[in-house]
Amino acid sequence: MRRAANPPSPPKPDPAPAPLTVCVLASGSRGNAIYVADATTAVLIDAGLSGVEIERRLRSRGLSPDRLNAVLVTHEHDDHIRGVGVLSRRYRLPVYITAPTLKVAGAQLGSLHAVRAFQCGHGFQIEALHFRPFALCHDAEDPAGFTVSGNGTKLGIATDLGIATALVQENLKDCSALILEANHDPLMLENGPYPWPLKQRIKSRSGHLANSEARQLLSAVRHARLRQVILAHLSEKNNSPEKALAEVGLALQQACGIDLTVASQETAGPLIPLT
């Protein structure tokens, strides 16, 4: 007696794509670095700590520097590029940087494994992730913010800017997660220890965003699918996490399901999956 052949097994569904993840390794005037990754691609946006310290902070979150594919540079200030050269050489990483920024930062960066020039307004791909740089107003040669897109999620990064222009708002308006500068409280800055010329620089259109300006920016770009907002580059002398959260949080009073947090200068933040 012949047995009926077993019916073929139904095809297994494809596994869900790994989410885009972000970890702010450091944020502030003493050093900045942001780790962004999906299942196949991992990059640093800025490396403003020593190479050793960036390695330590990555490993503190279970992340390996050997997995990195590239380093992206927003601008040439030391708190954003201090570890770029050594990481590029040690892990054979290409460095994505604008030509004007490379020109003024070349001596500090030293020899690089490879250079990939980009221009603000022109997107580019690194493996599975898509990056779109956009121009910022800051006292640097050619400063850039970024959006990072992968697996249907978009992260916007805008720190070190003195004014949130219409261009900045346009780039950030449909992001699922944002890393936004909330540098100073105006009264703390006015009454603080900084010399007057430095106070003027910070308050200028090429300086840094005050908490109230970060609130206005968030109000302008908030939408129903926004889920994560990380406040970054807080001044240690002219701001506090409590003041930044209270002021910027006013932009979210009518919103539900948005997590508002503050990045730290001293320790790496959590590894956050973005959905």
N, C-alpha and C positions, 0 to 999 in steps of 0.2 A: 504494500500500500504506500503510495507516494504521499509525502507530506507537502502541504502547501509551503511555498517559500515564505520566509519571514519578510514582512514588509520593510522597506528601507527605513532606517531611523530618520526622523525629521532633522533637518540641518540645525545645528546649534546657533543660536543668535550671536551676532558679533558682540564682544564685550563692550560695555559703555566706555567711551573715551575718558582717559584720566583728566581730571579737571586742571585748569590753570591754577598754579599755586604761587603765593608770594610770601616772602619773609623780609621784613626790614631789619637788616643786620645792625645798622647804626644810623642815627639821624640827629644832626645838630652841627654846630660850628666846629666841633672837634673831629668830625668825620662822618661820611655818609656812604651807605652801600645798600642796595636792594637786590635780593635774589628773586628771580622769576623763572618758573619752570613748568613744563608739562611732563608727560611720560618719557619723552625722547629728547628734549631740549632744555638746557639750563643756561642762564646768563646772569651776569652781574650788571646792574645799571649803577655805575660809579663804583669806585673802590678807594674811598678816602681815608681808610685806616692802613696801618702797615700790613704787609702780606701775611705775616705771622698772625696778627690779630684777626684778620678776615678768615683765615683758615680755622682759627680757634672758634670763632662765632658760628661758622658753618657747621663744624663738627658738634657744637653744643646743641644744634637742632637736628642732628642725625644726617647732615648733608655732607657730601664729599666734594672737595674742590676738584677732584679728578673728573667729575661729571660735567664740569663747566664746558660750554661750547664757545663762549665769547665774553668780552667785557665791552660795555657801551659807556661812553663818556658824555655827560651833559654839558660840562664846561671845565675850564682849566684851573679853577681855584683848588688850592692844596687839599681842602677837606673833601674833595671829590676825586682826586687823582693820585693820592699819596701811594697807594699800593698797586696802581695799574701796571706799571712797568715790570715789577718783580713777578706779579701773577702771570702776565703775558709770557715772560721768559720761562718761568718755572713750569707752567702747564701748557706751553705752546698754544696760547690763546690769541686769536685775532682780536684787535682792538678797533671798534667802530667809533669813528670820531670825525668831526668836520675838519676840512682843510685849514680854516682859520684857527681853530682851537689847537690843532696839532702844531701849527707854526709857532704859537706862543708857548705851548706846553712841552715842546719836544725835548728841551734840555732836562726838564724834571722827569719826564717819562723814561728817558734813556732809550736804548735799543728795544724794539718791540718784535715779537715773533712775526706778526703780520699786521698790516694796517688796511682797514676797509673804510674808505671815505664815504660819508653820507651827506646829504643836504636836507635842511629843514624843508618840509613840504613834499618830500619824495620818500615814499615808503620802501621798505626792503624786507627781505625774508631771511631768517636764520633757522635752518632746518624747518621745524613745524610751526614756528612762531612768526607772526607778521608784526613789524614795527613801523610806526609812523611818527617821525620826529616833527615837532612844530616849534616855531620861534618864541622865545620868551624875552621880556624886558628885564635885563639884569646887567650889572656892571662887569661883564665878561665879553670876550671877543665875539662869540657866536653861540650863545646859550640855547639849549634845546630842552623841551619837555618831550615825553613819549606817550603814545598809546601802544599797548601790547595786546594782540588778539590771538586767541587759540582755542580750539574746541568750542566755538560759539560764545566765548566770554571775552570781554574787553576790559582791560585795566588802564586807567589814566594816571599819569605821574606828572605833577606840576609843582616843583619846589624851586626856590631861588628865583623869585620874580617880584618885581615891585608893583606891577599892575596886572590885573587879569583882563587882557584885551578881548575883543570879540573873537579873535582867532583862537585864543586859549579856550574860551567858552565853547566855540564850535567843535573843537577837538575832544572836549571832555563830556559833551552833552549826552552821549548814549552809552557811557561806560557802566559796567556792572560793579566796578570797584574803583575807588579813587585814593591816591596818596596826594594830599594837598598841604601846602605850606600854611602854617599858622605861627608865624615867627615871634610876634611881640604884642604885648599889651601897650597901647600908646602912652598911658599914664606911667606905667613902670619904666618905659623907655625914657620918657621926658624927665623923670625924677631919678633915674638910675645913674650909675657911675661912668658911663661912656663919655668920652669927650664930645663936644658939640659937633665937630665935623663928621664923626662917625654916626651920631644920631641922625644928622641930616641925610647921610648916605643911606641909612637903613630905611628912613621914611620916604625916600625919593622914588620916582617911577622906575629906577633901575636898582632898587634895593630889595626889600623883603615885604611880604604881605603881613599886615596886622591881623589879629584875630577877627576884627569886624569885617575886614576885606575878604578873609577866607569864608566867613559866613555869607557874604554877598555872592561870592563865586559859587558856593555850594547851592545857594537858593536858585541861582540862574541855571545850574546844570542838573539839579535833582530831577529824577523821573521815577516811574513806578517800578522799574527793574533794578534800580540801584540797591545794593545789598551791603556794601562795605565801604567805610570811609576811614582812612588812617591820617591823622594830623601829624605833620612832619616838620623838621627843622625848627623846633621850638627853641627860643633863646633861653639859656640857663639863667641869665641875669635879668631879662626883661619880659619874662612870661612864666607861666606855671601850667601844668597839665589841667588843673582845676579851672583856671581862667579860660584856657583855650576851649575845653569841652563845654563850659557854660555858654560862652559866646557863640561858638560855631554850632552848638546844639540847637540854638534858636531856629536855625534853618530847617530843622527836622521835626519841629513840634507837631506838624500835621501829618508826618510820615510814620509808617509802621514797618518793622522788619529791617531797619538799617542799623548796622552795628557801627558805632562811632568810638574810635580808640585813639590813643596817642602813642607814637613811636618813641623809643628810648635812645638816648645817647650811649648809655652804659652797657646795655645788654641787647642781644638779638631778640626780636619779637617772636611770636609764635609763627609756625608755618601754617598759612591760612589757605584752604582750598576755596576757590572762587567758582560759584555756580550761578 
